[in-house]
Amino acid sequence: MTIIIQSQEKPPIHSFSPIQQDIYRALDSSPQQFFYDSAFVFEFELLLREKLIQAAYQLHESKAEFAPFDVSRFNPQIWTKTKYGYVLKPYILPSDAIRDVFHNSHLYAFECSTAIVLLFYKSVLDSISISRFNTLFQGLLVWDWNYDQDLGIDTRIGRDFIPGDVVYFYNPDFEHPIWTGENAVYLGNDRYFGHGVGLESERGMIEALNTLRKPGATQDAYLISQHSRLSYKYLSQFARRVPHQNYDSSIFQLL
């Protein structure tokens, strides 16, 4: 047993959605121990990880293109391009800006690390109070790994990946710097999503990156022993929902 909830029993796994059940099993079978102050924080982590996975599928199905910064695009009615990235216009709500990436995806083109940050924002937006989201993430600057510290992204060493973790495939013999590697969301069951490559297995990601190496390359791309996660405990205080006490099939109800 690796899920430990202070002074409470674990909620029954059957009360969660199929994706959340997969996450639950991965947490519970991990060699790591996961400590939670309450069942609420545990349930919030399941929800937020699920929202990240769903957002990854949404981006995969969208019309957003892959592009380096010099030919990148963001909706000019919402974002201003600077030398550091795209800055939110002062009269636009952060929640509207993040939704626009998915609703008007044909207006966007960016690389994989920017995609991950946008997916983090989308998953948080879908999990916490909209008013709190707009308060926490004012003045967004988006490009590469620029992100607001309230996301609380934590990167750790190890390959004990949980669905909803973000991982990195390194391509040491890249031809173009934009293909130094691929940031990807681990979806579970040996499935990954990386913007620019798409949905692939671990082997599929490596083979795709191997086609983007310099002539005469000898080193294969590989998945490094590292994963990044949001700060679930911190973000749970802004949740738009509260858990049912009886752990029925819908773990959260609207405030």
C-alpha positions in Angstrom: 0.0 0.0 0.0 1.6 3.3 -1.1 -1.4 5.7 -0.8 -1.5 7.0 2.8 -4.3 9.4 3.8 -3.9 10.9 7.2 -6.5 9.5 9.7 -8.7 8.2 6.9 -9.2 5.1 4.8 -8.7 5.2 1.1 -11.9 5.8 -0.9 -13.0 2.7 -2.9 -11.6 2.6 -6.4 -14.9 1.8 -8.0 -16.2 5.3 -7.1 -13.9 6.9 -9.7 -14.0 7.4 -13.5 -12.0 4.8 -15.6 -9.1 7.2 -16.1 -9.0 8.1 -12.4 -9.0 4.3 -11.6 -5.9 3.8 -13.8 -4.2 6.7 -12.0 -5.3 5.3 -8.6 -3.8 1.8 -9.4 -0.6 3.4 -10.6 -0.3 5.4 -7.4 -1.2 2.4 -5.3 1.3 0.0 -7.0 4.2 2.5 -7.1 7.3 1.8 -5.1 7.0 5.4 -3.8 4.8 6.3 -0.9 2.2 9.1 -1.5 1.0 10.9 1.7 -2.2 13.0 1.7 -3.5 15.3 4.4 -7.1 14.3 3.4 -9.1 12.2 1.0 -10.0 15.5 -0.6 -6.4 16.2 -1.7 -6.1 12.6 -3.0 -9.3 13.0 -5.0 -8.2 16.4 -6.4 -4.9 14.9 -7.6 -6.9 12.2 -9.5 -9.1 14.8 -11.0 -6.3 17.1 -12.0 -4.2 14.3 -13.6 -7.3 13.2 -15.5 -7.9 16.7 -16.8 -4.3 16.9 -18.0 -4.7 13.6 -19.9 -8.0 14.8 -21.4 -6.3 18.1 -22.4 -3.5 16.2 -24.1 -6.0 14.3 -26.2 -7.8 17.6 -27.0 -4.5 19.2 -28.2 -3.7 16.1 -30.3 -7.1 16.4 -32.1 -6.8 20.2 -32.5 -5.5 22.2 -35.4 -2.6 23.7 -33.5 0.7 23.3 -35.4 4.2 22.6 -34.3 6.6 25.6 -34.9 9.8 27.2 -33.5 9.5 30.7 -32.1 10.5 32.6 -35.2 7.5 31.2 -37.1 5.2 30.6 -34.2 1.6 32.0 -33.9 -0.8 32.9 -31.1 -4.1 34.6 -31.6 -3.1 38.3 -32.0 -6.4 39.5 -30.5 -5.5 37.9 -27.2 -1.6 37.7 -27.1 1.2 40.1 -27.8 4.5 38.6 -29.2 7.6 39.8 -27.4 11.2 38.5 -27.6 10.5 36.5 -24.4 7.3 34.9 -25.5 3.6 35.7 -25.8 2.1 38.1 -23.2 -1.5 38.2 -22.4 -3.2 41.5 -23.4 -4.2 43.4 -20.2 -8.0 43.3 -21.0 -8.2 39.5 -21.5 -9.0 37.1 -18.7 -6.4 34.3 -18.3 -9.2 31.7 -18.4 -10.5 33.0 -21.8 -6.9 33.0 -23.2 -6.3 29.4 -22.3 -9.6 28.3 -23.6 -8.9 30.1 -26.8 -5.9 27.9 -27.5 -8.2 24.9 -27.7 -11.3 26.7 -29.2 -9.4 28.6 -32.0 -6.5 26.2 -32.3 -6.0 27.0 -36.0 -4.6 30.4 -34.9 -1.7 28.8 -32.9 1.6 27.2 -33.7 4.2 26.4 -30.9 6.8 23.8 -29.9 6.5 21.0 -27.4 7.6 22.7 -24.1 5.1 25.5 -24.7 2.4 22.9 -25.4 3.1 21.2 -22.0 2.8 24.5 -20.1 -0.5 25.2 -21.9 -1.7 21.8 -21.0 -0.8 22.4 -17.4 -2.8 25.6 -17.4 -5.8 24.0 -19.1 -5.9 21.1 -16.6 -5.8 23.6 -13.7 -8.5 25.8 -15.3 -10.7 22.7 -15.6 -10.2 21.8 -12.0 -10.2 24.9 -9.9 -12.5 28.0 -9.4 -12.4 30.2 -12.5 -12.2 33.3 -10.4 -9.2 31.9 -8.5 -7.6 30.9 -11.8 -7.9 34.4 -13.1 -6.4 35.8 -9.8 -3.5 33.4 -9.7 -2.5 33.6 -13.3 -2.7 37.3 -14.2 -0.3 38.6 -16.8 0.5 35.3 -18.4 3.8 35.0 -20.3 3.8 31.8 -22.4 6.7 30.3 -24.4 9.0 27.4 -23.7 9.2 26.7 -19.9 8.0 30.2 -18.8 5.2 29.6 -16.4 3.6 31.1 -13.3 5.0 29.8 -10.0 1.5 29.1 -8.8 1.5 26.0 -11.0 4.1 24.6 -8.6 5.8 22.3 -11.2 8.0 19.8 -9.4 10.6 17.8 -11.4 12.0 14.6 -9.9 14.5 11.9 -10.9 13.1 8.4 -11.6 11.1 6.4 -14.1 8.2 5.5 -11.8 5.7 7.4 -14.0 2.1 8.0 -13.0 -0.5 8.8 -15.7 -0.5 12.6 -15.9 3.2 13.0 -15.4 5.3 14.9 -17.9 8.4 13.2 -19.2 11.2 14.0 -21.7 12.6 12.1 -24.6 16.2 13.3 -25.2 17.6 13.3 -28.8 21.4 13.7 -28.4 22.2 13.6 -32.1 19.5 16.1 -33.2 19.9 17.9 -36.5 17.8 21.0 -35.7 17.9 22.4 -32.1 14.1 22.3 -31.9 14.4 18.5 -32.0 16.8 18.3 -29.1 14.0 16.2 -27.5 10.3 15.9 -26.9 8.3 16.8 -23.8 5.4 14.4 -23.5 2.5 13.6 -21.2 2.4 10.1 -20.0 -1.1 8.8 -20.6 -0.7 5.3 -19.1 -0.3 1.9 -20.7 2.8 2.9 -22.6 1.1 5.8 -24.3 2.6 9.3 -24.6 1.5 12.5 -26.2 4.1 15.0 -27.4 3.1 18.0 -29.5 4.9 17.7 -32.9 5.1 13.9 -32.7 1.6 12.9 -31.6 0.4 9.8 -29.7 3.0 7.1 -29.5 4.4 4.3 -27.4 7.8 4.8 -25.8 9.4 3.0 -28.8 7.3 5.0 -31.2 8.6 8.3 -29.7 12.2 7.2 -29.9 11.8 6.1 -33.5 10.1 9.4 -34.5 13.0 11.4 -32.9 15.6 9.1 -34.6 14.3 10.3 -38.0 15.2 13.9 -36.9 18.9 13.3 -36.2 21.8 14.7 -38.1 23.4 12.8 -40.9 25.7 10.0 -39.6 24.0 10.0 -36.1 24.9 7.0 -34.0 23.0 7.7 -30.7 19.4 6.8 -30.4 16.9 9.1 -28.7 15.9 7.8 -25.2 13.4 8.5 -22.4 15.3 10.1 -19.5 14.7 9.1 -15.9 12.8 12.3 -14.9 9.2 13.4 -14.5 7.4 16.6 -13.7 4.2 17.1 -11.7 2.0 19.9 -10.6 1.6 20.9 -6.9 -1.6 19.0 -6.2 -1.7 19.8 -2.5 -1.2 23.5 -3.1 -3.7 23.8 -6.0 -6.4 21.8 -4.1 -7.2 24.8 -1.9 -8.6 26.5 -5.0 -10.8 23.6 -6.2 -14.1 24.6 -7.6 -15.7 21.5 -6.1 -15.8 19.5 -2.8 -15.9 15.7 -2.5 -19.0 13.7 -1.7 -18.8 12.2 1.7 -20.2 8.8 0.4 -17.7 8.5 -2.5 -20.4 7.9 -5.1 -19.8 7.7 -8.8 -19.3 11.4 -9.0 -16.5 12.3 -6.6 -17.0 16.1 -6.8 -20.1 18.2 -6.5 -20.3 21.9 -7.5 -19.9 24.5 -4.7 
